[in-house]
Amino acid sequence: MKKHGAVAAGHDVTALAAARVLEEGGNAFDAVVAAMWAACVAEPVLASLGGGGFVMARPAGKPPRLYDFFVETPLEKRSREDLEFESRLATFAGGVTQEFHGGYGSAATPGVVAGLFKIHADLARLPMAQLAEPAMIAARDGVVLDDFQRYVMGIVEPLLAFAPDSRTIFGKPGHTDEAGFELLESGALHVQTDLADSIDYLVRTGADGFYRGDLGHALVTECKEFGGYLGAGDMAAYRVLVRDPLLVSGRKGRFILNPPPASGGVLVGFGLKLAREMSLGSFGSARHLEAMSRIIHATGLVRGDYGATSAILADELCERYRLMIGERPLSQQGTTHISVVDEDGNLAAATISNGSTSGRIVPKTGIMMNNMLGEADLSPDGFHLWPCGVRMTSMMTPALYLGDDGNSVALGSGGSNRIRSTMLQVLLNIDAFDMTLHGAVSAPRMHVEDDLLSVEPGFDDALLDQLSLENQSRWDSEDMFFGGVHAAKVSADGMTFSAVGDARRNGHHISISKD
């Protein structure tokens, strides 16, 4: 029998994979696993089997738990002269550039495959072959490249042009040579036959096929030959970690947040605690704008002063996490998010990332490796100085909101460093301003970085002129810079569902309601 529920995601193929599984009787965790497989096909820059992520899960009637399958630093270092670690400039809207690094030397130990199989084993009910089938079909038959995915590919085009395998997968037929490389255009059918075969292989072999089998062997061989850190020991040692989430009380419910060593949940929790003690006024009022700009600014300052340790929450419940962040490298690049709820009260919020991609495809697998070791944000003192064998930290904040009225929401966002401000504002829109799910996601946002306040249109310019943060960038339109919250909600009685896919990041949503 079909399972009633709702899903929100960053692509229609991703959302439809989850909806199909619910229609076939799967629960929210079956659906989120299916959607994660599909996202690695339909959102190939943002999500990959060669990346990492998190799932915040609340099985019906049980405490929430956080599945951490983010990337891990290698167990051993390698001579820098032997590394494939090359600089590439990515170009964002308005001509703004940012330096990234590609090559096998930028890849950390990936966790997505382990995460898929761990969540399936613990929480799902349908066979993995059934859950992976939509992704296999999409990869083999092709996905029409939409404008948003093409835009994302254009940002990291120098990385997608890094090597022959990636140029073949992402380039126009006849234009895949290094000198004349041209990306696929919007509307093109993006076929990934090798990736379909890899998914089929993993369904048959399980996670061992990736970490100890043929796929892992191919990756390790390539790293040895071309200058990567990863060896057989890195792959064999990888484990999914299951953590207790952070619990922060709101005004009308509880926030369930990603715990350390991730930093995003701690920073969002810090902001929520500040907001709980302040008068926010009405949304868009002078008091609200001043309070939010100060709170977001404070999250940046406290992160700089304390490294976003849970000690900033001043709560004995979180004291035991104090030393878990330490000097862990911070990754905060391209991400996508999936939220699923079902009629039984199961909640799943999944955020996955491939960094900005390394440009390296494991040969004949279609699997693009991450470049988490090649991001300047994680190496403030210089590259290759990370500690060995530690789980990297991330700004990603898959979250749950459990209302006192029994309504529950699963949500999360992409958006790099802006995730902390995006999630803070949307959660407050729900808890403090009593907004509908659609209103909470679509409301205008702001972000503070250092002393610069960036603001979406929709707020009163006269009130913005009066803020204490005078250095402002006022955007002409909403943009993916301000995140992309995909959220799904279920009522206390399991009878009413709603979902919102954020238009800032090509959001799609599907509700499967009672007949």
N, C-alpha and C positions, 0 to 999 in steps of 0.2 A: 504494500500500500504506500502511496506517496506520502512524503513527510511535508507538512506545511511549514513554511519558513520564509526567510528573506535573505538576499545576498546583495552586497555592493562591492564593486571592484573597478579596476582601471581599464577594462576592455570588455567588449561584449562577449568575446570568445571565452574569457575568464569567467565572467558572470554566468554564461550559459552552461559551462561545464559544471558549476556548482548547482545550478537550478536543475539540470538534468538528473544529477545524483539524488537530490531531494525528491524529485518526481518518481525515482526508482526505489524510494524507501530508505535511502541513506539518512544519517543524522547530520548535524551541523559539521561534525569533524570529518565525516566522509566527504562532505561538500567542500570543505576548505582544502582538503588534500587534493581533490580533483581540480580545484581552482588553482592551486599552486603549481601543479603539473602544467596546466593550460597557460598560466602566466609566463612560464619559461619558454613557451612557444610564441604566444601572441604579443608579449611585451619583452622582447629578447635583449634589449639594452638594460632595462630596469631589473629584470629577474632572470636567473640562470641556475641550472643544476650545479654550476661551478661557483655559486655565491653562498650567502648565508642569510639567516633571519631569525625570527621569533614567532611563536604562536602563544597568545594568551588564551587559555581554555578554561571554561567553567562548565564541567559536566553537571547535568541537572542534579540537584540535591547534594552536590559535593563542593568542597572549597575550590576556589580558582587555583590554577597552577600555570607557571610560565615555562614553556619549552624553549630553551636557548640552543639554537643550532647555528649560531653565528660563527664567523671564521676565526681561526686560531693562528697565532704566529708559529712559524716553523720551529722545530726542535733544535736545529743547528743552523749556524750561519755559514756563508760561503764567501770566498774571496770576491770582493767587489769587482775585480778585473774580469772575473768569470761570469758575471751576471748579465742577463739580458734585461736591461732596465733603462728604457729610453724615454726622453721627454717628448710630449706632444701638447700642442696648444688647442684647447677646445674653445669654440666661439659661441657665446650666448646671445640672446636678443639684445639689440642695440650695439652690437660689435664688441661687447665686453669679453675679454679672454681670460682663461684660467689654465694654468699648467697642470697637466696630469702626466702620469708615467705608465707606460705599457711594457709588455714583455713578460715572460715567465717569471722573471725576478720580482715582479710586482704582485704575484699571486700568493695569498695566504691559504691555509688548509680550508677547503670548502665544507659546508655543513648541511646544505639544503637536502641532499639525498638522504642523509642520516635522519634529518628531521621528518621528512615525509614518511619514512618507514617506522620511526618511533611513535609518531602521532597515530599512524594507522594501527600499530600493534596495541597501543594503550586505549584508544578511544573510538575507533571506527568499527563498523559492522559489515561492510560490503567488501568483496575481494578487491585487492589492489588492481588487478587487471581491469576491472569494471571502472575504477576510479581514474585510471590513466588513459582509458580508451579515448575520451574526447581530445586529450592532448595529442595522442598518436595520430588520430584522424586529422586534426588541424595541421600538424607538422607535415604529414604525408600529402594531404590534398592542397595545402597552402592556406595562408591567411591573407586577406586583402589588406595591404598596408594603408592604414588610415593616416590622416593629417598629423595627429598628435605623435604617433610612433615615428613617423617620418621626421617630424621636428626634433624629437629626442635623438634620433640617429644622426641628424645633421649637426647637432652640438658636438658629438664625439666622433665625427667622421674621420679625423686623423687617427683615432684608435681603431676604428673599423677597417681602415686601410692599412693597418700595421703589417699584416702577414698575408700570404697567398690564400690560406684557408678562409680567413675572415672576409677578404675581398670577394672571394667566390660566393660566399653566403649572402653578403649584404650589397654586392655590386650589381649593376645592370649587366645582363649578358653582353659579352663583347667589350665591356669596359671595366675589366677586373685586373688589368695590369697596373703596376704601381704608378707608372707615369700618367696613365690616362684613367685612373679610377673614378667612377661615378656611382653614387649611391642609387639604389632603387628609388623610383618615384612613388608618390602617393597614388594609390589605386592599383599598384602592381601586385601580383599574386606572389607572396613570399613563401616558397616551398623549402622545407628543411628535412629532407629525406634521411640524412644521417642522424639527426636528432630523434626522429621517429623510431629509427632502429635502436638507438641507445635507450629510449624509454621502454621499448619492448624487451630489450635485454635486461634492464633493471627490474621490470615486473617479474621476469623469470628467475632472476638470481638474487633479488633483494639488495639491500645496501652493501652486502659483501661484494657484489659485482663491481661496485664503484670503488670501495676502499681497499679491497684485497684481490679483486678479479681483473678481468681484461681491461676495463676502463681505467682503473687505478694504475695498472701496469703501464698503459699507454701514456698517462700523464707523467708518471715518474720517469719514464724513458725520455720523454720530451724535455723535462726539466733538467735532467742530467746532461743531455746533449746541447741544449740551447741556453742554459744558464738560469735555471730556476732553483729555488730553495727546496722544494718539496721532494721528499723521499718516501720510500715504502713505510718507514717508521712513522712519519707524520700521518699518513693515511690510516694505518692500522690503529694508531692511538686515539683517533678522533672519537668523541662520545657526545651525544646530546645530553645536556644538563637540564634537569627539572628543578625549578626554583619556586620558593614561596614568593608571591608578588608583594609589592608595596600596597598597603591599604591606607587610604587617606579619606577622612570624613569630609563631606561637603555640607551644604546647607539643607539639602533635601535628599541626600543619598550618599553612596560610597563610591570612591574612585579606586579602581584596581589597576595598578601601574607596573610597568616593567622594572624589576629591581636591579641593583648593581650585579655584575660590573657594567651593565648598560647605564648611561648617564641621563638619557632622555627622561625616564620615568622619575628620577630623583629631582630633576630640575622642574618638571611639570608639577610634581608634588609640592615642591618648595613654593612655586607660584600660587598653587591652589590654597596652600596654608596661609600665605600672605593675604590672598583675596578674601578668605573666610573671615579675617579679622578686620576688614575694611568695609566702609560704606561705598558701594560701587555706583549708586545712583541708578538712573534708567539707562538702557543701552543707547549709546551715541551722545549722552549728555556730557557736559564739561567734566563732571566728577568722574564719569566712567572713562573718558579718554585720558585724563590725567592719571587716574589710578592704574589703568592697564599699561600705559607707557612706562610708568615707574616700576610696576611689577615685572614686566618683561625685561626692562633694563637691569633690574636687580638680579634676575636669573642669570644674565650674562656676567654680572660682576661677581656673584657668588661662585659661579663656575670657574672664573679666573682665580679667585682667592683660595678656593678649597678643592678644586678639581672635581666638583659635582659629587662629592661623597655624600652618603646618606646622613652624615652628621649634621648636614644643613637642615634636616627636618626636625632636629631637636626632639626626637621621639625614641624612647627606649626600645620600641619594637624594631627600629631600623638601626640601632647602634651596632649590632653585630655585622652589618654590612660596611662599616666604616673603612676598613682596610682593603676591601675587595676591589675597589677601583684603582687606588694607588696611581702608578705611572702607566697604566694600560694604554696602548695606542687607541686613539679615537677615530672611528670611521663614520662618515656622515655624508655620503654621496647619493647617487641615484637610487630610488626606492619605489616600490609599489605596495599597495595594501589591499587586503581582502577581508570583509566582515561577513559572517554568517550567523543567523539565529534560527532555531527551529521550535516547533510547537511543544516539545518536551521541556524546554528551558535550557537546552544546550547553547552555549555561546562560544564563538571562535573568532579571534581577531589575529590575522597573520600579516606581518610586515617582512618583506624579503628584499634583498639588495644584491647587486653585483658590482658595487662601486660604480666606477665609470667605464668598466670593462677593460681588460688587459690587452685586447686586440689579438689574443692567442686562443685559437680553437684547438682543443685536443684532436689530433688528426682522425678523420673518419668517424667522429662521434657527434659533431654538431654542437658540442658543449663549449661555450665561451667561459674562460676563466675570469675570476675577479681580479681587480688590481688594488686591493685594500692596502697593500704594502707600498703602493706608489702614490698615495694621497698626501699632499703636503700637510693637511690638517692633523694627521696622526704622527707627524715627525717634526715637531716644532724645533727640535735641536739638530735636525738633519736626518736624512734617510738612513735606514738599516741599523738604527740604534734601539729598536724595540727589544724587550726581554723575550727570551725564547720560551715557546710552549705555553703561552697564556691565551685565554679567550679575550679577544679584542672587545672593546666597549663601543657602544653605538648610541646615536641620538634617537634611534627608532623606538617608538613608544606605542606598541599595540596595547589597547586598554579596554576596560569594561566600565560601564556606569550602572550601578545597581540602585535604582530609585527606591525611596522609602515607600512609594506607592506600589511597588512590585514590578514596575516596568524595568526592562533591562536593555542596555545598548552595548553593542560591540563596535569598536571604531579604532581608527588609526590613520596615519598619514605618511606620505612621502614628503620630501621637502628639505633634505639636507639639514643644515643648522637651524632652519626655521621650524622644524618639527616641534620644538619645545614651545614656541609661541603659538603656533597653529593649534596644537592640542590643548594648551591652556585655555585659549579663547573659546574653542568649541565646547569644551567641557563646562566652562562657566556659563556659556550661552544656555546650555541645557539645565544646569543645576541652579544658577543664580538668577537667570533672566527668564526662566520658564518658556523658552522657545520650543517650537516644534522641531523635529529632527531636520526637516528641510530648512527652516529658518536658521537653526544653529550653524549648519554647514554653509549656507549661502551668504550669511551676514558678512559685511566687510571686515577685514583684518588689518592688523598692523604688526610690525616687527622692529625690534631695536637691536642693532649690532654696534658695539662700542657706543658712540654718542649719536648715531644716525637713526632717526625714526623713519621707517618706510611705511607708507599708508596706502591702502586701496581706496578707490573712490567710494563715496557713500556716507562719509562723515562730513560734518559741517565745517567748512573751511575757516569760518570765523572762530570757531572753538579751537581748531587746530592751531590757529595763530597765537592763541593764549597759552599753549602748553609750555612747560618748563624746558622740554627738549626742543630747542629752536632749530636744530639742524635736521631738516626734514626732506624726504623724497616722496612727493605725492604722485602716485601712479595714475595714469589715464584710464586704465582698465584692470580688472582682476586678472591674476596671472599665476602660473604654477610656482613662481617664486614664493608665494604665500601658502604653499602646501597643497594637499589634495586629500581631504578627509572622506573616506568611504565608510559609511555607517549603516548598521542594521539594528532594528528595534523589535522587541516582542513584548506584548502586554503581559500582565501578571497572570492572566488566565490562559495564556497560550493561544488565544483566539484571534488576535489582531497583530498584523505585521506591517512594518514600513521599512524602507531602505532609501538611502540617498547616495548617489555617486557624484562626487564633487566635479563640477564642470571645469574647474581649474586644471584638472588632470584627467580629462576625458572619461569622467566617471559614468558607470552603467549600474543599474540596479534592477532587480527582479524580485517580486513578491509572489509567493505561492500560498494563496489564502484558502480558507475553508470554502467549500462549494455552497 
